Amino acid sequence: MNVRESREFGTGIFSDITNGIYFFLMMNLYFIVGCIIPFVWLLLLEPSLSNLIPASFLGPSLTALCCCMIKYRERNKEKEDSLTFSDFRYYYKRNFLDTLKFWTPFCMLFFIFTFSFDYYLALNSKLTIILLILLSISTISITYMLIINAKFKFRTRDLLRLSLYYICCKIKLTLGVLSIFFLILVAMYFYSDFIILFLFSPLCYLLVHYLNPIIEDIQENFIQKEN
């Protein structure tokens, strides 16, 4: 992919800030454009398992956003220019099928739990707590899988194994991710669910930056080094 010859707003500290703001705004716009059809589809559907179809198509957009954030973090060290919509579209197409393989089952489990929550709560409060714990683990696992898949190419079962491995071995990172998601839920509860639409790119960058030790560990221990 081509990098433009000059940065969008020149060089210097102020230009670094303006370039960063511009990048996150544009990435957020690219993500919304990539998700516009699934979002509209979800709004038109009545709450049911049929929501699984449009929700599944959100996964590739999330992977593309993760790819862009990883590349931006790597490029920014060299003070190179930001990525464009062409980059986002390239990552979307490249990871489309691989992402659907693990994102769709996660959406299915999420919807089944969501629509059955009241039933489980009335049936057994302890069972509800267990299911909430499992849902939390699944959410962290899918987050790890999205970021790992954005950087490396593994089989779906290997992605799952790696995600569970790091959930157990990187307890501090896992608790940190839980805290981030908890703060997001609090913000959505007190403000609006739509607030998340305007925070996807900075939140994605935060997760990519925070979970970079996992990327480095995989690079060091699970990727075959060239001689």
Secondary structure, 3 states (H helix, E strand, C coil): CCCCCCCCCCCCHHHHHHHHHHHHHHHHHHHHHHHHHHHHHHHHCCCCHHHHHHHHCHHHHHHHHHHHHHHHHHHHHCCCCCCCHHHHHHHHHHCHHHHHHHHHHHHHHHHHHHHHHHHHHHHCHHHHHHHHHHHHHHHHHHHHHHHHHHHCCCCHHHHHHHHHHHHHHCHHHHHHHHHHHHHHHHHHHHCCHHHHHHCHHHHHHHHHHHCHHHHHHHHHHCCCCCC
